[in-house]
Amino acid sequence: MSLAKANPADRSHEEAEDIRLMQLVSAGETRAFERLIERHQRLVVGTVARMLGNNSDTEDIAQQVFVRVWKNARRYVPKAKFTTWLLTITRNLVFNELRRRSRHPQVPLQPEPGEEERPLRDEHALTPDASLLEQELQQAIDAAIARLPETQRMAVILRRYEELSYEQIAEILDQSVSAVKSLLFRARTELRTSLSRYLAE
């Protein structure tokens, strides 16, 4: 369950548990570190995958995030939520990877003739046309988000998928709250333009 979706009492308990585990990690407790990974792997992997696209780099970058957590555990000061600190590390590594890619663009692999991927049939689908349309729309949304500038993209992902507050996003992106709201406004305007064909339908 996302911390953003939990009620205040649950959030308080979750945050206290993160702090307790980080204290153990800073003392070299590997079991506590494994527990932290279990608790937050989905958050990190999901954010990295949406920022970079689902590819082989996602797992590598996610692993690097947790390596940074281990190495910097003694420097962690619980003045902010652990997840905010964790996502700040994630942001740094993702932005570094995006800049590396921009300097060294790769040509995507093309399938061999006759090996094009075929969509799997879902025998339980109620209406194939509706299912295909929904899949097409989700792919269009993902593609539109992927075309946003990196900071706007990160803000949209943290707000849309992780439901973080403006204040948390501002901390993670090292921006003011008003700057985050401006980023999201520009991103939503761009997304509406990119998805106008679907919105019209």
Backbone torsions as a table, in degrees:
resi	resn	phi	psi	omega
1	MET	NA	130.8	178.5
2	SER	-66.0	142.2	177.2
3	LEU	-61.0	-33.3	-178.3
4	ALA	-66.0	-26.3	-176.9
5	LYS	-91.6	-13.1	-176.8
6	ALA	-77.7	157.9	175.7
7	ASN	-76.0	165.4	-174.4
8	PRO	-54.5	-39.7	-179.6
9	ALA	-65.2	-42.5	178.6
10	ASP	-64.0	-42.6	-179.8
11	ARG	-61.0	-43.5	-179.4
12	SER	-60.8	-42.6	179.3
13	HIS	-65.4	-44.1	-179.5
14	GLU	-62.5	-43.8	-178.9
15	GLU	-66.6	-39.0	178.1
16	ALA	-64.2	-38.6	178.7
17	GLU	-66.5	-39.6	176.8
18	ASP	-60.9	-43.5	-179.9
19	ILE	-63.8	-43.8	179.2
20	ARG	-60.2	-45.5	-179.9
21	LEU	-64.8	-39.8	179.4
22	MET	-65.5	-34.1	175.7
23	GLN	-62.9	-39.8	177.4
24	LEU	-69.5	-39.8	178.5
25	VAL	-62.4	-40.7	-179.7
26	SER	-64.5	-21.4	176.7
27	ALA	-91.8	3.8	176.3
28	GLY	92.2	15.4	-178.7
29	GLU	-78.7	107.4	-178.0
30	THR	-70.6	-32.0	179.2
31	ARG	-63.8	-39.5	178.0
32	ALA	-64.9	-38.0	178.2
33	PHE	-64.1	-43.8	177.3
34	GLU	-60.5	-38.4	178.8
35	ARG	-65.8	-40.7	177.0
36	LEU	-61.2	-42.4	178.6
37	ILE	-61.1	-45.0	179.3
38	GLU	-59.1	-40.3	-176.8
39	ARG	-70.7	-32.6	-169.3
40	HIS	-123.5	6.9	-179.3
41	GLN	-61.3	-42.4	-179.6
42	ARG	-60.3	-43.1	179.7
43	LEU	-60.1	-48.4	-176.8
44	VAL	-68.8	-50.2	-178.0
45	VAL	-62.6	-42.3	179.5
46	GLY	-61.9	-43.8	-179.8
47	THR	-66.2	-45.2	179.8
48	VAL	-62.5	-45.0	-178.4
49	ALA	-61.6	-41.5	-179.0
50	ARG	-71.8	-29.9	178.1
51	MET	-76.5	-40.2	-173.0
52	LEU	-102.2	-14.5	-171.5
53	GLY	90.5	149.9	-178.6
54	ASN	-73.6	100.9	177.9
55	ASN	-148.2	-175.3	-174.3
56	SER	-66.1	-19.3	-178.9
57	ASP	-74.2	-23.4	-173.8
58	THR	-57.1	-50.0	-178.0
59	GLU	-64.9	-40.1	179.8
60	ASP	-61.8	-46.0	-179.0
61	ILE	-66.3	-41.3	178.5
62	ALA	-61.1	-41.3	177.2
63	GLN	-62.9	-40.9	178.7
64	GLN	-61.9	-36.1	178.3
65	VAL	-58.4	-48.6	-177.3
66	PHE	-72.8	-27.6	172.7
67	VAL	-63.2	-41.1	177.2
68	ARG	-63.5	-39.4	178.1
69	VAL	-59.6	-46.9	179.8
70	TRP	-61.2	-46.9	-176.0
71	LYS	-68.9	-30.3	-175.5
72	ASN	-106.0	13.3	-175.8
73	ALA	-56.8	-39.1	-177.5
74	ARG	-69.5	-19.9	179.4
75	ARG	-88.1	-10.6	-176.8
76	TYR	-68.7	126.6	176.0
77	VAL	-119.1	121.4	-174.1
78	PRO	-74.4	49.0	175.8
79	LYS	-84.0	-21.3	173.6
80	ALA	-121.3	166.8	177.7
81	LYS	-60.7	146.2	177.7
82	PHE	-58.4	-40.7	-178.6
83	THR	-64.4	-30.9	176.1
84	THR	-65.7	-45.7	177.7
85	TRP	-62.3	-43.5	-179.6
86	LEU	-62.2	-44.0	-179.0
87	LEU	-73.4	-24.1	173.7
88	THR	-67.3	-42.0	175.1
89	ILE	-62.1	-43.6	178.3
90	THR	-58.8	-46.6	178.8
91	ARG	-56.6	-47.9	-177.8
92	ASN	-59.2	-46.2	-178.2
93	LEU	-69.3	-38.6	178.9
94	VAL	-66.3	-45.3	179.5
95	PHE	-63.4	-38.5	176.4
96	ASN	-61.1	-42.2	180.0
97	GLU	-66.4	-40.2	178.9
98	LEU	-64.5	-38.3	178.0
99	ARG	-69.4	-36.9	176.4
100	ARG	-62.7	-41.7	179.7
101	ARG	-64.6	-37.6	-179.0
102	SER	-66.8	-28.4	177.6
103	ARG	-82.3	-28.6	-177.0
104	HIS	-131.0	69.5	-179.0
105	PRO	-63.8	143.1	179.9
106	GLN	-110.3	145.3	175.6
107	VAL	-83.5	123.6	-178.8
108	PRO	-63.3	143.5	178.7
109	LEU	-68.1	136.5	178.3
110	GLN	-100.1	140.3	178.2
111	PRO	-67.9	151.1	175.5
112	GLU	-65.6	152.0	178.1
113	PRO	-54.9	131.6	179.6
114	GLY	87.8	-3.6	-177.3
115	GLU	-110.2	16.9	179.9
116	GLU	-59.0	142.6	-178.9
117	GLU	-68.2	137.2	176.1
118	ARG	-109.9	135.0	179.6
119	PRO	-63.4	139.5	177.6
120	LEU	-74.5	140.3	178.0
121	ARG	-79.4	135.8	174.9
122	ASP	-103.9	107.0	-176.1
123	GLU	-65.3	-19.3	-176.8
124	HIS	-94.8	-0.6	-179.0
125	ALA	-65.3	135.6	-177.8
126	LEU	-74.0	-49.6	179.3
127	THR	-133.5	112.6	-178.8
128	PRO	-54.6	-39.7	-178.7
129	ASP	-62.0	-44.0	179.9
130	ALA	-65.9	-39.4	179.7
131	SER	-63.8	-44.4	178.9
132	LEU	-64.2	-39.6	180.0
133	LEU	-65.0	-42.4	179.0
134	GLU	-63.9	-41.9	178.8
135	GLN	-64.4	-42.0	179.4
136	GLU	-63.7	-40.7	179.6
137	LEU	-64.5	-44.2	-179.9
138	GLN	-62.9	-40.4	177.7
139	GLN	-64.3	-38.5	178.7
140	ALA	-66.2	-40.2	178.0
141	ILE	-63.4	-47.6	-179.8
142	ASP	-59.6	-42.9	-179.3
143	ALA	-66.3	-39.9	179.5
144	ALA	-65.8	-41.7	177.3
145	ILE	-63.8	-39.6	-178.9
146	ALA	-64.7	-23.9	-180.0
147	ARG	-84.6	-10.1	179.8
148	LEU	-69.4	152.5	171.5
149	PRO	-56.0	150.7	-168.8
150	GLU	-56.8	-40.4	-177.7
151	THR	-70.4	-40.9	175.2
152	GLN	-62.3	-42.1	-179.2
153	ARG	-60.2	-45.9	-179.8
154	MET	-62.8	-42.9	179.9
155	ALA	-61.2	-43.7	-179.9
156	VAL	-64.5	-43.8	-178.7
157	ILE	-62.9	-44.9	-178.8
158	LEU	-67.5	-33.7	-179.3
159	ARG	-80.9	-46.9	-174.2
160	ARG	-74.5	-46.8	-172.1
161	TYR	-94.6	-34.6	-178.7
162	GLU	-101.5	-8.6	176.8
163	GLU	55.1	40.3	178.2
164	LEU	-78.2	156.3	178.6
165	SER	-74.8	161.6	176.0
166	TYR	-57.9	-37.7	-178.2
167	GLU	-64.5	-43.2	178.6
168	GLN	-64.7	-44.2	179.6
169	ILE	-61.9	-39.2	178.9
170	ALA	-61.2	-42.1	178.0
171	GLU	-64.3	-44.9	-177.2
172	ILE	-64.3	-40.7	-177.5
173	LEU	-90.0	-1.9	-178.0
174	ASP	57.3	48.3	-179.7
175	GLN	-129.5	164.6	172.3
176	SER	-77.2	162.0	178.3
177	VAL	-61.6	-41.6	179.9
178	SER	-64.3	-35.4	177.6
179	ALA	-66.3	-38.8	178.1
180	VAL	-64.1	-44.2	178.5
181	LYS	-61.2	-37.8	177.9
182	SER	-67.1	-42.6	177.0
183	LEU	-57.9	-46.5	-178.0
184	LEU	-67.5	-36.9	177.9
185	PHE	-62.9	-46.7	179.7
186	ARG	-64.5	-40.1	-179.8
187	ALA	-64.1	-44.4	-179.4
188	ARG	-65.1	-37.5	176.6
189	THR	-61.7	-44.3	178.7
190	GLU	-65.0	-40.6	179.6
191	LEU	-65.9	-40.1	177.7
192	ARG	-61.0	-39.8	178.4
193	THR	-65.3	-46.0	-178.3
194	SER	-65.2	-31.9	-174.9
195	LEU	-105.5	17.8	-174.7
196	SER	-58.3	-35.4	-180.0
197	ARG	-60.5	-40.7	-179.2
198	TYR	-76.4	-36.3	-180.0
199	LEU	-66.0	-34.7	179.7
200	ALA	-66.0	-31.9	-180.0
201	GLU	-76.1	NA	NA
